[in-house]
Amino acid sequence: MTDKIPDFTETALSSETVYRGNLLHVLEDGVRLPDGRTGRREYIRHPGAAVMVPMPDPERVVLVRQFRYPLARHFYEVPAGKIDPGEAPLQAARRELREECGFEAGEWHHLATIHPCIGYSDERMELYLARRLAAVGHAPDQDEFLEVLTVDLVEALRWVRGGRITDVKTIIGLMWADRIAADGW
């Protein structure tokens, strides 16, 4: 017996730009729903981001602490940055690790592709493990103010459990780091 998988595909009928900025492109589309009716979809086009889990050794990770305006508070995060037009994700990861944290990595591994906000954005995050770190001096963007910290992985995971770290890319990155440390990658 074969189970038929329902197709819930929606088809675009129209598309209108609501806002276009340096980072985000907001659209509102008219769509045909699977049952033939029509509906509206608001969503954000995003250029994508490269996310790094820098591990100077199997027991520690590099995090950044920075103020995030939309939530009006400081966050502890794994380093990350927008992928520029025409830039490969790994190239963006290398650039951001150097700019934000002042490190170059001698070893890179792609861990996962993450879609953090599937209900309203096409954003994708390419998650990388960065090891064999060498300090080269950091050069953050002019409007970027952050603190770079090296934290014991056990402590960072405690911060997740205690609610000090709530950023989804960081939680996923730390879970990967924990698994990598346990498996002896």
Secondary structure, 3 states (H helix, E strand, C coil): CCCCCCCCCCEEEEEEEEEECCCCEEEEEEEECCCCCEEEEEEEECCCEEEEEEECECCEEEEEEEEEHHHCEEEEECCEEECCCCCCHHHHHHHHHHHHHCEEEEEEEEEEEECCCCCCECCCEEEEEEEEEEECCCCCCCCCCEEEEEEEHHHHHHHHHHCCCCCHHHHHHHHHHHHHHHHCC
